[in-house]
Amino acid sequence: MQKTVREIIEMIDSGILHYDQSTQRNFIYFTINQNTDDGDLTKAGNVIRSILQFDIQLPALYFWDIGNGQYNIHDGKQRILSIYYFYKPTSKINVVTRINGREVTFKGLLPEQQEKLLNYTFDIVVKKGTPEQEENSFYMINTNSVPLTDYESLRGMFHGTWIYEFEQFLDSKSKVIDNIKRIGRGEQAIQFLYNCFGLLGDKSAINKIRLYLRSVRNNSFNPDEFKLNEIIDTYSEFIKITSVSSEKALQVASFITSKGWDKDFILDYYRRIMRKANDVKSWKIETHKTAISKLIQDDIECDGLRLFSDNDKSELYKRSQRCAEANCQVTNYKELEVDHIDPWSKGGRTILGNARLLCKSHNASKGNDEDGVKG
């Protein structure tokens, strides 16, 4: 069976088509926001946009024949109500959409756009049976239907040589390197995908990545182009040492690789931190992660050394055997730490001319700098 949007609306208004039966969820598309190429939009508004702007044929609806010429909406309620409340808004539910970047209501559409929507035709599957059969059928349809992950959606849209070889590469890494997972549903793979195109941490990455994949989908994938071998080696070691999140570990590993820093030097810093007391360990690791995030955000060129050596500390201690903070009386060598005068997160260099001794207490309290990052 096929019905136009106009006919479906008439069926609802005349009481022929029911959408409030116990098997159905509430209208949730109105409360789910999505980031699209045209800006933020509710999922309901995006249903309208997919019809009017992209001419997408939506999946078939599933009606259950309850007799006397009446039907329950068995599957597709969210799509139908997105259109219904766009056409007939209420004081509580007012669906709007975006067409070519412009926010519009149904009344704001051109007459030809209104007719296009009302004449849009759905394929409809109709089944009938006992109430128990309807309940069982609904349960099977909705529990067996698993939404695609973002990665699965991208893979489906842009399948080709590039994605195939990208997956082969990651799967080969999963066999020999810790913390690299097989593709599966792509929860980790999408982070590496975003990282290849400099989009890791970008809230609109899912939209931007389409442009890149569209242009490379039939090309060969070359991990050396993205320094993925080096990044993954650093990533695996970093996450193993610190147990930070996968995304943060990848961000730091990518940054270290892009700057050409000495990976072993940086990782040794974290190994030494992990041997410290929990309170010191926590803020030192967080400080370094935050500083790197700040450098990435502001595109600051910085000193890859990051850390002062024990020899640097000894030299400073010969010059001044106390904390540099006024009125601080701490003089114990073990209680003093070397601090950047000009913060490393602002490009301050790791040289003696930019160093001073601070006691652990004053060094730990430096989180109130103007850039919010300890030296």
C-alpha positions, 0 to 999 in steps of 0.5 A, spaced: 500 500 500 502 507 498 499 513 501 501 520 500 503 525 506 496 528 505 492 522 506 496 520 512 494 526 515 487 525 513 487 518 516 490 521 523 485 527 523 479 522 522 481 517 527 482 511 522 490 511 523 492 511 531 499 513 534 498 512 541 497 505 542 501 502 548 506 499 543 509 506 541 514 510 544 512 518 546 514 522 540 522 523 541 524 526 535 522 533 537 527 532 543 533 530 539 538 535 536 542 534 531 548 538 528 547 538 520 550 542 514 545 547 515 546 548 523 543 545 529 536 542 528 531 537 531 531 530 528 524 531 527 526 537 523 531 533 519 526 528 517 522 534 513 529 537 510 531 530 508 524 530 503 524 537 501 532 539 500 535 532 498 529 528 495 530 522 500 525 516 500 524 514 507 523 507 509 517 504 509 511 505 514 508 499 518 501 499 519 497 494 523 490 492 521 485 492 527 479 492 523 473 496 521 478 500 516 482 502 522 490 502 523 495 502 528 502 505 526 506 499 528 513 502 526 514 509 523 511 513 528 517 518 529 517 520 521 509 521 521 509 525 527 515 529 525 511 531 518 504 531 522 506 537 527 510 540 522 504 541 518 499 542 524 503 545 530 500 545 537 502 550 543 507 544 545 510 541 539 512 546 533 516 543 528 521 547 524 526 545 519 532 548 515 532 549 507 538 551 504 540 554 511 534 558 512 529 556 518 522 555 516 515 553 518 510 549 514 507 556 512 514 559 511 515 554 505 513 556 498 507 553 495 510 548 491 514 546 497 508 545 501 505 541 495 511 537 494 511 535 502 503 533 502 504 529 495 510 525 498 508 518 498 510 513 503 510 505 502 506 502 507 507 494 509 500 492 512 499 486 517 493 484 521 492 479 527 491 478 534 493 483 539 498 478 542 501 477 535 501 485 534 505 486 541 510 480 539 511 483 532 512 490 534 517 487 540 521 483 534 521 489 529 524 494 535 529 490 539 532 487 532 533 494 529 539 497 532 541 504 530 547 505 526 553 508 529 556 514 526 562 510 523 557 505 520 553 510 517 560 513 514 562 506 511 555 505 508 555 512 504 563 512 502 564 505 501 570 504 497 578 503 496 580 508 501 575 505 507 577 498 505 584 499 506 583 504 512 580 498 516 585 493 513 590 497 516 587 498 523 585 491 524 592 489 522 594 494 528 589 490 533 593 484 532 600 486 534 599 493 538 595 494 545 589 498 546 587 498 538 581 495 537 578 491 531 573 495 527 567 492 530 562 497 529 567 503 529 567 506 536 574 507 536 575 507 528 572 513 527 576 517 532 582 515 528 578 517 522 577 524 524 584 524 526 587 523 519 583 529 517 584 534 523 577 533 526 578 529 532 574 533 538 571 537 533 563 537 534 561 538 527 566 533 525 561 528 522 559 533 517 566 535 515 568 528 514 563 527 508 567 532 504 574 529 505 571 521 504 567 523 498 574 526 495 578 520 497 573 514 497 576 511 491 583 512 492 588 508 496 589 509 503 596 510 505 598 510 513 604 514 512 601 520 509 597 521 516 603 518 520 599 513 523 604 508 524 608 513 529 601 516 532 598 509 534 605 507 537 605 513 541 598 512 543 598 505 545 604 507 550 601 513 552 594 510 554 597 504 557 601 508 562 596 513 564 589 510 563 586 516 560 580 516 555 582 513 548 580 520 545 585 524 549 590 519 548 590 520 541 589 527 541 596 527 545 599 522 541 598 526 534 600 532 537 607 529 539 608 526 533 606 532 529 611 536 533 616 531 532 618 531 539 622 525 542 616 520 544 621 516 549 622 523 553 615 524 553 613 517 555 618 517 560 615 523 564 609 520 564 612 513 567 616 517 572 609 521 574 605 515 575 610 513 581 608 519 585 603 519 590 596 519 587 594 526 589 601 529 585 600 524 580 593 526 578 594 534 578 601 533 574 598 528 568 592 533 568 596 539 567 600 536 562 594 534 558 591 540 559 597 544 556 597 540 550 590 541 549 591 549 550 597 548 545 593 545 540 587 550 541 591 556 540 596 553 535 602 555 539 609 553 537 612 550 543 618 547 546 618 539 545 622 538 551 617 540 556 620 538 562 626 540 566 632 535 568 635 533 575 641 537 572 637 543 571 634 543 578 641 542 581 643 548 578 637 552 580 638 550 587 645 552 587 643 559 585 637 560 590 636 554 595 628 556 597 621 557 593 621 563 589 614 565 592 615 571 596 615 569 604 615 562 602 620 559 607 621 552 604 628 550 602 628 542 602 631 540 596 626 534 595 620 539 596 622 544 591 620 543 583 622 547 577 617 551 574 616 555 567 616 562 569 613 563 562 608 558 561 610 552 557 602 552 554 604 559 552 610 557 548 615 558 554 621 555 553 624 549 557 631 553 559 634 555 565 633 563 563 625 561 564 626 557 570 625 558 578 624 553 584 617 553 587 615 548 593 610 543 591 604 547 594 605 553 590 607 549 584 600 545 585 596 552 586 598 555 579 592 553 576 589 560 576 594 563 571 590 567 566 591 561 561 588 556 566 594 552 565 600 550 570 607 552 568 
